């Protein structure tokens, strides 16, 4: 098994804890499914949120999905003028036999515009 990294992002419609839980949960579920991963394959996950999101920690959605023994951390994204608002990003470190070229990076909804080169 090798250590690989998977990227992902989702843009929220509003800054509300329940909505964040739903959308971040959908993002994390899509990352796991598209890469045929099980929570045991996760090493750690970094979440970032744009400065306009205050309602909850993105990592709380992972905990509600049952990912309870994986190190998670949240940080604030840089406040860049003109950047897409209300975005949660993730960087998951995983154990996988897949070649790097087969890793599915997941950008849901409008967040697909952030990385057209790798969005699946």
N, C-alpha and C positions, 0 to 999 in steps of 0.2 A: 504494500500500500504506500502511496505517496501522499504528501500534503499538498493540497490544491486550494485555490481561493475562488469563491463564487461571488459575483457582484449582483446587486439588485436595487431597485428603487420603486417607489410609488408616490404619486401626488395625492394628497388628501383634499377633499372638497371643503372641509371645515376643520377647525381646531376643536375637536370634541373627543373626550377620552374613549367613548364607545366606538366612534367612527375610526379612531386611530387603531384600536384593538382589532376591529374588523379588517381594515385595509392592510395593516402590518401582518396580521395573521394570514391573510390571503397571499401576500408576497412571500412569506416564509414557507407556506404550504406549497406554493408554485415552485420555489427553489428546490425543495425536497423532492417533489414529484417529477419535475422535468430532468432532474439529475439522478433519479432513482436512488435517493438517499433515505436513510433511516436516521432518527435522532442520534443513534449511537455513532454515526459517521461524523458528527459535528465535533470539532475541536474547540472552536470559540466563534463568537459573532460580535462584530462591532456594528453598532447602529449610530447613524447621525441623523439629526433633524435640523431643518432650517430654523433660524432664530424666531420665526413667527409661530412656532408650535410650542405650546406651554401646557397642554391639558394632561399629558401623561408621559411616561417613559416608554419609548418603543419596545424596549426589552420586556415590558410587562405582558405584551401580546404573546411573546415566545413562551413565557412562563405559563400563561393560560392555555397554551397548546400542549402543555406537558413537558416542555423542554426545561427541566429543572436542575440538571446536573452538568450543564454546559456553561462555561464562563461567558457572560454577556456584559457588554459595556455600552453606555450611551454617551454621545458627545454632540456638541453643537457644530453644525456646518458653518463654514465661513459666510459672513454677511456681505455678499458681493452684489453690487448694484446691478439690477436687471436679471438676477438669477431667478429661476422658477421658484415660486412660493410654495409653502406647505409640502415639502418633500421629505420623506424618510428614505434614507439609503441604508444598505447593509453590505457588509463584507464578511462572508462566512468562510472560515478555514475548515476544511474537511479532509477526511481520509478517503481516497478513491483510487481505483485502478484505471480510471478513464484517462486518456491522454488530454492534455490541456486544451487541445483544439475541440474536444467533445464536451467541454463544460458548457452548460446552458446558463447564461447570465439572464436574469429576469427583470424586465422593466415593464411595469404594468401601467395601462392607461396612458395618460399624457406624459408620464415619465419616460416613455420609450423615446421621446425626442432628445433626451439627455445623452444617450449613447446609441445612436443609430447604427454605429459600426459593430456593436456586440449585442444589442437588444434582440431577444428571441421572441 
